[in-house]
Amino acid sequence: MNVLLWHVHGSWTTAFVQGPHTYLIPVLPDRGPDGRGRARTWDWPDSVTEVRPGDLRDTAVDLVVLQRPHEAALAGRWLGRRPGREVPAVYVEHNTPGGGVPHTRHPCAGRDDLLLVHVTHFNRLFWDSGGTPTAVIEHGVVDPGHRWTGELERAAVVVNEPLRRGRTTGTDLLPELARQVPLDVFGMGTADLARQLGIPPDRCRTEELPQAALHNAMARRRVYLHPVRWTSLGLSLIEAMHLGMPVVALATTEAVEAVPEGAGVLSTRPGELTRAAAGYLRDPVAASEAGDRARRAALARYGLKRFLTDWNRLMEEVVR
């Protein structure tokens, strides 16, 4: 089938477009948020086709995958058909609710013309969907392979825009963590992180890397540290597990379901996270064993085959 969706979340979309369909990705001259076109830093198959908005009215579209509230109106104008009414549609919710949690009402609440698909069970539990039909399809990632070497006695942290996002991403916890565990923070908007937080440069290094290089860099670090307070489920956490890294993470949102016993340490106490990460730095054998368990768990629960099978089944039901 022909599936229209926007390039919004690179890692999720990279997994999604590995399926057997044709994926139509809007492209605008400025390649802004509503028309990024094909990814430039991820490896996408040839079945992903860029389409100009002006050509969509004459393009066969079997399903619209919405990911942001304004996309329904956008698709309606570009297609000349209303998503959910005149062309089948699903809305994928990637994020945890904001505002007055747990009373936050979803933008698609109360609709009977589309299916609201959550990427975690935590999301479905916390969003008020107001009677809109819902489903959960958990994340899947393209397996980067077991790459962990742990040769560097440092912790890898992956987060985009940590200064802007602040407490949401646990940025305020980094100074305390860095006093005991040297950090290498990867992601967009991290260049001035150490100075802004008052962390000595040797205790907090930052770098922005493309995805392929990021995986290699992460895997050289002894442990993956995930201090994020409020996120659906960071794909970097799942990718770290695929790489064979031991995981130390805040026991919040879906992380408590994603990281099984023996694959790392989860806690709501920052001091416990520090002790656990420091322990892995001192004991590479324990880190390796935990990382192996993390990889097995990630392949079993967040493997690409399961993800695509779930999505193919759901899409067939929606367009039937």
N, C-alpha and C positions, 0 to 999 in steps of 0.2 A: 504494500500500500504506500501511498504518498503521504508523508507526515510533515506538517508544517510546525516548526518550532524556532524560537529565538535562541541565539548563542548568548546565554546568560551565565551559566556556571560551567566553566571549562571542564573540570574533572568529571562532573556528573554527565555532561553531554558527551564527553569522549566515550564513556561506557555505553550510553544509550544508543549512539549511532553505530555501534558494532553489530546491531541487529540486521535482519534480512530485508529491510525496507529501503525506500528512497526517502532521504531526509532533506527537506527544503528549508534553507536557512536564509532569511531576508538579508540583503546587503544594500546599504546606502552609500552615497559617494564619500561621506565623511567617516564611514565605519564607526558610527557612534553606537550608543547602547541599544538602539532599536534596529540596527543594521550592521552588526559586526562582520557578518559573513562567516566564512570558514575560519577555523582556528589557525593561528600562525605559530603557536608554541606547543600544540598537541598534535599527535598523529591521527588524522581522521581518514576513513576509507573514501574511495571514489564515489560511493553511494550518497555522500553528502554534497548537495548541489546548491550553489548560491542562486537566489532568485530576487529579482528587483520587484519592489512593491507594485509597480505599474503592470507587471506581467502576471500577477496572481489571479486576476479575474478570469484569465484564459487558461489557468493551470488547474489540472485535476488534483484536488486535495481530499483525501479520505478521512483525515483526522487532524485536528489542531491541538497541539500541546501548549497550554498556557502556563506561564510561570510567574507573571507579575500582574497586578490588578488591571493596569491600563491596556494589556494586550488584547483583551476581548474586543474593546472598541476599535483598536488598531486593526485587528484581523477582520472585523466587520467592514471597515472602510476599504481595506485592500482587496478582500475577497469578493465583496458585494454580497456576502452571506453571513448570517449571525452564528457565531460559534455556539454550539449547544442546541440551537433551534434548526438551523438550515445546513449545518455541517457538524458531524460529531466532534465533541471536544472533551478534554480532561484538563484539570488544573493541578499542576504538581506544586505542592507546598514544600519548599526546601528548608524553611526557617521555623524556629520556635516563635511563639507569639510574643509581641512586645506590649507595652502599655500595662493595663490593669490585669495582669496575670493573676489567677486563672480565668478571668472573666472576659478575656479578649475574644471578640467575635471576628470570625474570618471574613474577608471581603466577599467570599462566595457563599456565605451562610444563607440558608433559606432558598437555595436554587434547586430545581428538580430537573434541569436540562443538561447538567454535566456531572461528571464524577470528580470528586476532590481526592487526589492521591497524595498521601503523606509518605515521606521517606523514612520515618521512624514511627514506632508505636507511641513514643513519648509525644510527638507532635499531635497525633490524632487525639490523644488523651487530653492535652492541654488547650488546643484550639476549640472554641465554641463554633461548631459547624452549623448549628441551627437547623438540623434536619436534612442538610444536603447529603446525598449518598457519598460514603467515604470508603477508601481502601488504603492499604499500606503495602508498598513495595520497597523493601529495604535496599540500601545501597549495594552496588556492585562496582568493582574496579577492574581495570585491565591489569592483570598480574605483572608487576615489574620484575618478578623473580626474587629469589633469596640473594640479597646483595650485602647483608650485614657483615662487616668486618670488626666494627667496634674498636678500631685501632687508635682512635682519638678519645682520650679520657675527658669527654665533654658531652653535654646533653644537647640534643637537637630540639628546637622549638620552631614550629611553622605557624605563622600568623600574618595575615595581611592587615595593614593599617592599625597597628596596635596602639599608637598614641591617640588616634581619633576614636577608636572603639573602647579604650580604657578598661573599665571594670568588666565589661562584657567578655573580653578576651583574657581577663586575668592579668592585664599589664601591670597593675599595681602590685602584684605578687612577685614580679621578676626581681626587684632589688633584694628581697629576703632570700629568694632561691639562689640568686647569683653569688651571695656571700659564701655559700657552701658548695655550690655546683657551678662550674664554668659553663656558660650558655653560648650556643651558636644559634641565633635567631634568623630564620629565613622567611622572606616574604616581602610584598610591596609595602612601601612606606615605613621601612625599618631603619633607614640610613642614620637618623639622628637619635635613635632610641636610647642608647647607653648614656649619651650626654644629657638628654632630657630627664632621664630617671636618676641621674647621679651615680651610675654604675661605672666602675673603672673599666676602661676599654678591654683589658685582658680578661675580664670576667663576663663580658657580654659583647660578642662580635656579631655583626649583622651582614647579610648578603641577600641580594635578589637574584634568583636563578631561573632559567627555563626548566620545564618539568623534568626532562630527561636528566639534566645535570643535577637537579634538586634531589632526585632519588639516590644518585651516587653519593652526593654530599651527606645526606641524612644517614646513609648506611655506614659511613665511616665513623659516626659518633657512637658512643657506647650505649646510649639510652635515648628514648624519645620521651620528651616531657610535654604534657598537654595541660596547661593551667587555665583553660577556657572555662568560664562559669556558665555561660548561657548560649549554647549553640545546639542545633539539631543533632548533628553528629559530624564532627570535622572529618572530611575525607582524608586529610593528611594523617589522622590517627589510624584509619583503616589501611592506608598505604604503608605507614610505618610497620604495622603488623605484617603485611605482606612481605615487606623487606626482611623480616626476621628480627625486628628490633624489640627489646623489652619495652614495655609501656608504663609510664608513671603519669597518672592523670587524676584530676579532680573527679570525685564521684558524683557527678551531676548529669542531668538530662539522660541521653541514651547511652552514655559511656558505661554506665553500670551494667548494661546488657551486652555491650560489644566486647568488653575485655573480661575473659573468664579467669577464674582462679588459676594461678600459676603462670599467667602470661604477663604479669606485671603487678603493679600496686595501684589501687584506687583508694582515695581518702578525701574527706572534706576538710582535713587538717593540713594546711600548708607545711607545717613542720614535719609531718609524716611523709609528705611527698619529698621534701628535702632529704630526709634520712634514707628513703628508699632509693632515690636517684644516686646519692652518694655511695650507697651500698653497691649498686651495680657498677659504679665507676671503679670501686676497689676490687670487685670480683668479676672478671670477664667471663669466667666459666658459668657462674649463675646467670649473668646477662645473656650468654649464648643459649642456655637451656630455656630461659623464659622467652627469649625471642623465637626459638623453634616452636614453642607451644603457641605463641601469638600468631605465627604464620599459619599453623595448622588450623587454628580457630578461624582466622580470617578467610582462608580458602574455603572452609566448610560453610560459613555463614554469608560471606560477602563476595563470593566468587562470581565471575562474569556470566558463566553459563546459567546459574540460578537466576540472576538478575534479568537476563534477556528472556529466559523462559517465562518468568512472571509477567514481564511487560508484554510479550507477544500474546499470551493468553488474555490479558486484560484488554489489549487493543482490539483483538478479534471480537471480544464480547461487546465492546462499546460501539463498534462500527456495524455490528450484525443487524 
